[in-house]
Every structure is written in C-alpha cells, then in structure tokens.
Amino acid sequence: MECTHQDFEDGVRVIQLTGRMDIEGNERIALPLTIAARSGRGAVVVDLAGVDFLASVGIGTLVSLAQSVQLQKGRLALCGANEHVRRALERMNIATLIPMYREVIEARTAIVAPSAE
C-alpha cells in the first residue's frame, strides 16, 4: 500500500492511495494518510483509483480520517473507487459521512465550493 499526495493552487490536497487496504496495507498507510490529510489546508480528496481491495479496517481508517478532518473544520471527499471498492463503501453507507465522486476534478470542484448547509 502506498500513499502519495499533491497540492493544488485551489487549496485542495489530493491524496492518492495505491494497493490493498487490508490489515497489512492499512497498517502501512494509516499514519501517513492521517499526516498528509492534517498537514493540508483543510480541503482533502482521497483518490481511491489505485485501491484494488478495501477491507473493513480500511473503511474504518477512512471514517477516522473524516472525523479528524472535520474536527479541524476541514472537508474530505473520496473519488475514483472501482466497482468493488465502491460497493464496499456503499454497503457501509459511507456516502452519508464522506461525499463520494467519480473523478478527482469533480471532487475538487465540490470540495472547494461546498453546497450551502
């Protein structure tokens, strides 16, 4: 499991995850993922396009990440999940906690200009 990130001029940090978010993969990226999200400017997109397997432990990490970002008054979105990963997220009803989008650009646009609450 790998975790890299890229910062954009619009203030969004996109974190790319690659590999299997099973117990072993999750142990590798949980801390780097949290550090990358917390050291951004508050708008974070996690790109799951490179994730080919997502176990419940990985879903737990994403939920914890969302809670951490929210505590800092930031915004988090997920994008790029393949069919299997998307289904796992949908079974856990993650979209009620973390907005999900198909593409990075769609997630970036939504997170920079969030809807009025």
C-alpha positions in Angstrom: 0.0 0.0 0.0 1.3 3.4 -0.9 0.2 6.9 0.0 1.2 10.0 -2.0 -0.2 13.5 -2.3 -0.3 16.5 -4.5 -1.3 20.1 -3.5 -3.2 22.3 -6.0 -3.5 26.0 -6.2 -7.2 25.9 -5.3 -6.1 24.7 -1.8 -7.1 21.1 -2.3 -4.7 18.3 -1.3 -5.3 15.1 -3.3 -4.1 12.0 -1.6 -3.6 9.0 -3.9 -3.8 5.6 -2.4 -2.5 2.5 -4.2 -2.7 -1.1 -3.3 -4.8 -3.2 -0.9 -6.4 -1.7 2.1 -6.4 -4.9 4.0 -4.9 -5.3 7.5 -1.3 -5.2 6.3 -1.8 -2.4 3.8 -3.8 -0.3 6.2 -1.0 -0.6 8.8 1.4 0.9 6.2 -0.7 3.9 5.3 -2.9 4.8 8.3 -0.3 7.2 9.8 1.0 8.7 6.5 -2.6 9.2 5.4 -3.6 11.0 8.6 -0.4 13.1 8.5 -1.0 14.0 4.8 -4.6 15.0 5.5 -3.9 17.0 8.6 -1.0 18.9 7.1 -3.1 20.1 4.1 -5.1 23.3 4.0 -8.4 21.7 5.1 -9.7 20.5 1.8 -8.8 16.9 1.1 -9.7 14.5 -1.6 -8.7 10.8 -1.2 -8.3 9.2 -4.6 -9.1 5.5 -4.4 -8.5 4.8 -8.1 -5.4 2.7 -7.2 -7.0 0.7 -4.4 -7.9 -2.7 -5.7 -9.2 -4.1 -2.4 -10.9 -2.4 0.6 -11.4 -4.3 3.9 -13.4 -3.1 6.8 -10.2 -2.0 8.6 -9.6 0.3 5.6 -13.1 1.7 5.8 -12.6 2.4 9.5 -9.4 4.3 8.6 -11.3 6.5 6.1 -14.1 7.2 8.7 -11.5 8.1 11.3 -9.8 10.3 8.8 -13.1 12.1 8.0 -13.7 12.7 11.7 -10.2 14.1 12.1 -10.6 16.4 9.2 -14.0 17.6 10.4 -12.6 18.4 13.9 -10.2 20.7 12.2 -13.1 22.4 10.3 -11.9 20.8 7.0 -13.6 19.0 4.2 -12.9 15.5 2.9 -14.2 13.7 -0.2 -13.5 10.3 -1.8 -13.2 9.7 -5.5 -12.2 7.2 -8.1 -13.3 4.0 -6.4 -13.5 1.0 -8.7 -16.7 -1.1 -8.7 -15.6 -3.5 -5.9 -14.4 -0.7 -3.6 -17.4 1.5 -4.3 -19.7 -1.4 -3.4 -17.9 -2.0 -0.1 -18.3 1.7 0.7 -21.9 1.7 -0.3 -22.6 -1.4 1.9 -21.3 0.6 4.9 -23.3 3.7 3.8 -20.1 5.8 3.8 -21.6 8.4 1.5 -23.6 9.7 4.4 -20.4 10.6 6.2 -18.0 11.3 3.3 -19.1 12.6 -0.1 -18.1 10.3 -3.0 -17.3 11.3 -6.6 -16.2 9.5 -9.8 -13.3 11.7 -10.7 -10.7 13.8 -8.9 -11.7 17.0 -10.7 -15.4 16.5 -9.7 -14.4 16.0 -6.1 -12.0 19.0 -6.1 -14.7 21.2 -7.6 -17.3 20.1 -5.0 -14.9 20.5 -2.0 -13.7 24.0 -3.0 -17.3 25.2 -3.4 -19.3 23.1 -0.9 -23.1 23.4 -1.1 -24.8 25.8 1.4 -26.0 24.0 4.5 
